[in-house]
Amino acid sequence: MSRRDRLKGLFDDTAQELAAANYEETTLRGSAGPVRTMALTLGRMEEESRAMEAALLSGERIVELDPDLIDSSFVRDRLADQLDIEDELVQSIAENGQEVPILVRRHPDDEERYQIAYGHRRLQAIKLLGRKVQAIVRQLDDTDVVIAQGIENSARRNLSYIERAVFAFNLELKGFERPVIMKALSTDKTELSKLLSVAKAIPAEIVRSVGAAPGIGRRRWMALAQDWNGLTAARLTKLIASQNFRAEESDRRFELLVAELARKEAKPEATEYDWKPKTGGKIAGRIKSAGNSFTIALKTGDAPDFGAYISRRLDELYEAYRAGKLQAGE
């Protein structure tokens, strides 16, 4: 078999693998524009596969590079992507070698280094195995890089819904136009708007604490985003900092988060008592306290202007209260 035939077979197989992986991802994501998304992805993958095949067949060389000279892309797409030696991809490369080259460019800030566009997980696997990595070095601008990342995201291990949302948001923050982001994610305008709305609504700290949550789809993330408000995060600080929370798998952390938000906080018991001055007199008060609510009702008796007296001194009383708190270190 000629080199040309081997390369053509290689890229035909790769295109089929990417298509199969994307079909599975689309099925799992549910009915959120699946036909549109699949059509966009398959079309883009076919286009990219043809472009890479043409480049190789026209004489673009596959070279071996030191993995330590290759930096990750300038925009992050995965929330957690650390492989170990037992990972299926690592074992496959160990047994069969690297069958598909990665795609890199010269690092825009350092001519002695490279920056990866395609093949992040393969690069990690090869680093673990202590081997040289086969790569195609190509001139790419930033737009080319993020679109090339979309190929990797459609293969082997799909981006989860929240990873897609965060990737879209990161691209927008980097100044990429919506058409470029849609192409990078193989999605349409409507779905992109939903992805961005989720990433903008839920604080980044919360998303990082939960992680990729591969089993949690669009519907549940959108429901969480719609229910989110500025007061929500304070309730979660203790939860996400706990060792039990961190020890759980990512999907389970999402479940714990939702359960905590659904839990109704117990209302503090109201207290009520009467007050009379120790020095005597016909004045009396009824005091009620319940959480953030505190009321005093006075019957002024022989001191009809006592209520006005208190009102005029509220600022003075509050400043004395704050000074006492500061002195006590609270």
Secondary structure per residue as TSV (DSSP state, phi and psi in degrees):
chain	resnum	aa	ss	phi	psi
A	1	M	-	360.0	132.5
A	2	S	-	-72.3	162.5
A	3	R	H	-59.4	-39.2
A	4	R	H	-61.0	-44.8
A	5	D	H	-65.3	-40.5
A	6	R	H	-61.3	-43.4
A	7	L	H	-66.1	-40.9
A	8	K	H	-62.6	-43.3
A	9	G	H	-62.1	-40.4
A	10	L	H	-59.0	-47.8
A	11	F	H	-78.4	-26.6
A	12	D	H	-63.8	-44.5
A	13	D	H	-62.2	-41.5
A	14	T	H	-63.1	-42.9
A	15	A	H	-62.5	-41.1
A	16	Q	H	-64.7	-40.3
A	17	E	H	-63.8	-43.9
A	18	L	H	-64.0	-40.8
A	19	A	H	-62.8	-44.0
A	20	A	H	-63.3	-42.9
A	21	A	H	-63.0	-40.8
A	22	N	H	-70.0	-34.9
A	23	Y	H	-60.8	-42.4
A	24	E	H	-62.8	-42.8
A	25	E	H	-62.4	-43.1
A	26	T	H	-63.8	-40.9
A	27	T	H	-61.8	-43.6
A	28	L	H	-67.9	-30.7
A	29	R	H	-72.9	-16.4
A	30	G	-	96.1	-152.5
A	31	S	S	-95.9	23.3
A	32	A	S	-83.9	78.3
A	33	G	S	61.7	40.3
A	34	P	H	-63.6	-38.8
A	35	V	H	-66.6	-44.6
A	36	R	H	-61.9	-46.9
A	37	T	H	-62.7	-44.4
A	38	M	H	-64.3	-41.7
A	39	A	H	-62.9	-43.5
A	40	L	H	-62.2	-43.9
A	41	T	H	-66.0	-47.8
A	42	L	H	-62.4	-40.6
A	43	G	H	-63.4	-43.2
A	44	R	H	-68.7	-40.8
A	45	M	H	-64.5	-39.4
A	46	E	H	-63.6	-41.4
A	47	E	H	-63.6	-46.5
A	48	E	H	-66.7	-40.4
A	49	S	H	-62.3	-43.1
A	50	R	H	-62.7	-40.6
A	51	A	H	-64.9	-42.0
A	52	M	H	-68.9	-42.1
A	53	E	H	-60.8	-44.6
A	54	A	H	-62.6	-39.4
A	55	A	H	-64.5	-43.5
A	56	L	H	-65.7	-45.6
A	57	L	H	-69.3	-22.5
A	58	S	T	-83.8	0.7
A	59	G	T	115.2	1.7
A	60	E	-	-69.0	126.1
A	61	R	-	-87.3	149.2
A	62	I	E	-93.1	123.6
A	63	V	E	-115.9	160.1
A	64	E	E	-99.9	129.3
A	65	L	E	-124.7	155.3
A	66	D	-	-75.2	120.3
A	67	P	G	-56.2	-27.9
A	68	D	G	-70.8	-11.8
A	69	L	G	-93.3	2.7
A	70	I	E	-112.3	122.7
A	71	D	E	-96.0	159.3
A	72	S	-	-72.1	169.1
A	73	S	-	-61.8	158.3
A	74	F	S	-75.4	-9.1
A	75	V	S	-128.9	130.2
A	76	R	-	-82.3	139.2
A	77	D	-	-119.1	-25.0
A	78	R	-	-107.8	143.8
A	79	L	S	-81.1	-30.6
A	80	A	-	-155.0	122.8
A	81	D	-	-145.6	46.7
A	82	Q	-	-94.1	117.6
A	83	L	-	-86.9	159.7
A	84	D	-	-127.8	172.8
A	85	I	T	-63.2	-20.9
A	86	E	T	-87.2	-5.5
A	87	D	S	-61.3	144.6
A	88	E	H	-57.8	-41.2
A	89	L	H	-64.8	-42.5
A	90	V	H	-61.1	-45.1
A	91	Q	H	-65.6	-37.1
A	92	S	H	-64.1	-44.7
A	93	I	H	-68.5	-35.6
A	94	A	H	-62.0	-38.6
A	95	E	H	-86.3	-37.9
A	96	N	H	-112.9	-6.1
A	97	G	-	82.6	175.3
A	98	Q	-	-84.8	110.7
A	99	E	-	-87.4	-26.7
A	100	V	S	-124.8	127.7
A	101	P	-	-71.3	157.1
A	102	I	E	-88.1	166.5
A	103	L	E	-115.8	127.6
A	104	V	E	-133.7	166.5
A	105	R	E	-129.9	163.6
A	106	R	E	-63.2	136.4
A	107	H	E	-62.6	128.1
A	108	P	T	-62.2	-19.7
A	109	D	T	-111.4	-1.0
A	110	D	E	-156.6	106.3
A	111	E	E	-66.3	-16.3
A	112	E	E	-85.3	-6.6
A	113	R	E	-123.2	174.2
A	114	Y	E	-126.4	163.4
A	115	Q	E	-131.5	130.4
A	116	I	E	-81.5	142.5
A	117	A	E	-111.6	-32.9
A	118	Y	E	-145.5	128.8
A	119	G	-	106.2	31.2
A	120	H	H	-56.5	-44.9
A	121	R	H	-71.8	-36.6
A	122	R	H	-63.4	-38.5
A	123	L	H	-61.9	-44.1
A	124	Q	H	-61.1	-43.7
A	125	A	H	-61.5	-43.5
A	126	I	H	-69.3	-34.0
A	127	K	H	-60.9	-43.1
A	128	L	H	-62.6	-32.7
A	129	L	H	-85.3	-7.3
A	130	G	T	69.6	32.9
A	131	R	-	-110.7	168.2
A	132	K	-	-77.6	151.6
A	133	V	E	-107.1	136.3
A	134	Q	E	-82.2	130.5
A	135	A	E	-144.9	152.0
A	136	I	E	-102.3	126.8
A	137	V	E	-100.3	120.2
A	138	R	-	-135.2	151.8
A	139	Q	-	-76.9	118.6
A	140	L	-	-135.1	140.2
A	141	D	-	-92.5	178.8
A	142	D	H	-60.8	-37.6
A	143	T	H	-64.5	-42.3
A	144	D	H	-58.4	-40.0
A	145	V	H	-63.7	-48.5
A	146	V	H	-69.6	-31.9
A	147	I	H	-70.5	-38.9
A	148	A	H	-63.2	-34.3
A	149	Q	H	-59.8	-29.9
A	150	G	H	-62.1	-29.8
A	151	I	H	-63.3	-48.7
A	152	E	H	-61.7	-37.2
A	153	N	H	-68.8	-16.3
A	154	S	T	-93.9	-2.9
A	155	A	S	-116.9	148.7
A	156	R	S	57.1	-72.0
A	157	R	S	-122.2	104.8
A	158	N	-	-67.9	152.6
A	159	L	-	-66.8	141.0
A	160	S	-	-74.6	172.3
A	161	Y	H	-60.9	-46.3
A	162	I	H	-69.7	-30.9
A	163	E	H	-65.9	-39.8
A	164	R	H	-62.0	-41.6
A	165	A	H	-63.8	-45.2
A	166	V	H	-66.9	-40.4
A	167	F	H	-60.5	-45.7
A	168	A	H	-60.2	-44.3
A	169	F	H	-65.5	-41.0
A	170	N	H	-62.4	-39.5
A	171	L	H	-64.9	-40.6
A	172	E	H	-63.8	-41.5
A	173	L	H	-62.9	-30.1
A	174	K	T	-78.1	-4.3
A	175	G	T	94.4	10.6
A	176	F	-	-73.9	143.5
A	177	E	-	-74.9	157.7
A	178	R	H	-56.7	-41.9
A	179	P	H	-59.7	-36.9
A	180	V	H	-67.0	-42.8
A	181	I	H	-64.2	-40.7
A	182	M	H	-61.9	-39.4
A	183	K	H	-69.5	-40.1
A	184	A	H	-63.5	-32.1
A	185	L	H	-103.0	0.9
A	186	S	T	52.4	51.3
A	187	T	-	-136.8	177.4
A	188	D	-	-110.2	179.3
A	189	K	H	-62.0	-42.9
A	190	T	H	-64.2	-48.6
A	191	E	H	-66.3	-36.1
A	192	L	H	-62.7	-40.6
A	193	S	H	-59.9	-39.0
A	194	K	H	-67.6	-42.7
A	195	L	H	-59.2	-46.2
A	196	L	H	-66.8	-36.2
A	197	S	H	-64.8	-36.6
A	198	V	H	-67.7	-47.9
A	199	A	H	-64.2	-31.4
A	200	K	H	-80.3	-29.6
A	201	A	H	-78.3	-38.6
A	202	I	S	-97.4	123.9
A	203	P	-	-55.9	144.4
A	204	A	H	-58.9	-35.3
A	205	E	H	-61.6	-40.2
A	206	I	H	-67.0	-44.4
A	207	V	H	-61.2	-45.4
A	208	R	H	-62.2	-37.1
A	209	S	H	-67.4	-37.4
A	210	V	H	-74.7	-44.2
A	211	G	-	91.6	-164.5
A	212	A	-	-66.9	-28.8
A	213	A	-	42.8	64.8
A	214	P	T	-61.2	-24.2
A	215	G	T	-90.0	-0.4
A	216	I	-	-102.8	118.8
A	217	G	-	-96.2	-170.2
A	218	R	H	-58.4	-45.7
A	219	R	H	-57.9	-44.3
A	220	R	H	-75.3	-36.7
A	221	W	H	-67.0	-38.3
A	222	M	H	-66.7	-38.7
A	223	A	H	-62.3	-41.7
A	224	L	H	-64.1	-42.8
A	225	A	H	-63.3	-40.0
A	226	Q	H	-68.4	-30.8
A	227	D	H	-87.4	-7.3
A	228	W	-	-72.4	145.1
A	229	N	-	-147.9	171.1
A	230	G	T	-62.3	-22.3
A	231	L	T	-86.2	-11.6
A	232	T	H	-68.0	-41.0
A	233	A	H	-60.7	-35.8
A	234	A	H	-59.7	-34.2
A	235	R	H	-71.1	-19.1
A	236	L	H	-98.5	-9.2
A	237	T	H	-55.8	-48.2
A	238	K	H	-66.6	-39.0
A	239	L	H	-63.2	-53.4
A	240	I	H	-71.0	-17.1
A	241	A	H	-87.7	-11.1
A	242	S	S	-74.7	147.9
A	243	Q	H	-65.0	-37.2
A	244	N	H	-61.5	-41.2
A	245	F	H	-64.2	-47.4
A	246	R	H	-66.5	-27.2
A	247	A	H	-76.3	-15.8
A	248	E	S	-79.3	158.4
A	249	E	-	-65.4	158.2
A	250	S	H	-57.9	-44.6
A	251	D	H	-60.0	-41.5
A	252	R	H	-65.6	-35.6
A	253	R	H	-62.7	-38.1
A	254	F	H	-61.6	-45.0
A	255	E	H	-60.2	-43.1
A	256	L	H	-64.4	-37.8
A	257	L	H	-62.5	-48.5
A	258	V	H	-64.3	-40.1
A	259	A	H	-62.8	-39.9
A	260	E	H	-65.7	-39.0
A	261	L	H	-70.0	-30.7
A	262	A	H	-79.2	-20.5
A	263	R	S	-68.6	130.1
A	264	K	-	-83.4	125.1
A	265	E	-	-69.6	136.0
A	266	A	-	-65.2	129.9
A	267	K	-	-75.7	134.8
A	268	P	-	-63.4	143.7
A	269	E	-	-66.6	137.3
A	270	A	-	-76.8	141.2
A	271	T	E	-117.4	147.9
A	272	E	E	-146.6	131.2
A	273	Y	E	-152.6	163.3
A	274	D	E	-101.0	153.9
A	275	W	E	-131.1	139.2
A	276	K	-	-138.9	144.1
A	277	P	-	-65.4	141.1
A	278	K	T	-64.8	-25.0
A	279	T	T	-84.6	1.5
A	280	G	-	88.7	-178.4
A	281	G	-	119.9	169.4
A	282	K	S	-92.5	3.6
A	283	I	-	-81.2	147.6
A	284	A	E	-153.6	155.6
A	285	G	E	-137.7	152.9
A	286	R	E	-119.2	121.0
A	287	I	E	-113.4	131.2
A	288	K	E	-125.8	134.9
A	289	S	E	-133.9	129.2
A	290	A	E	-150.2	99.2
A	291	G	T	63.2	-119.0
A	292	N	T	-88.7	6.2
A	293	S	E	-109.7	132.2
A	294	F	E	-144.2	121.1
A	295	T	E	-128.6	146.9
A	296	I	E	-126.4	123.8
A	297	A	E	-111.7	124.0
A	298	L	E	-110.9	139.7
A	299	K	E	-107.1	106.4
A	300	T	-	-76.5	-17.6
A	301	G	T	51.4	-115.5
A	302	D	T	-88.5	12.6
A	303	A	-	-132.5	66.7
A	304	P	T	-61.0	-22.6
A	305	D	T	-99.2	11.8
A	306	F	H	-67.8	-37.4
A	307	G	H	-61.5	-43.3
A	308	A	H	-65.4	-34.9
A	309	Y	H	-62.1	-44.4
A	310	I	H	-64.2	-43.5
A	311	S	H	-59.0	-41.8
A	312	R	H	-67.0	-21.9
A	313	R	T	-108.7	16.4
A	314	L	H	-63.5	-41.6
A	315	D	H	-61.6	-43.4
A	316	E	H	-62.5	-42.8
A	317	L	H	-66.1	-40.8
A	318	Y	H	-66.2	-41.1
A	319	E	H	-64.6	-37.8
A	320	A	H	-64.4	-37.5
A	321	Y	H	-63.4	-47.4
A	322	R	H	-64.8	-40.8
A	323	A	H	-61.9	-38.7
A	324	G	H	-64.8	-39.1
A	325	K	H	-64.6	-43.6
A	326	L	H	-63.9	-40.9
A	327	Q	H	-64.8	-34.1
A	328	A	T	-82.0	-3.6
A	329	G	T	76.8	22.3
A	330	E	-	-92.5	360.0
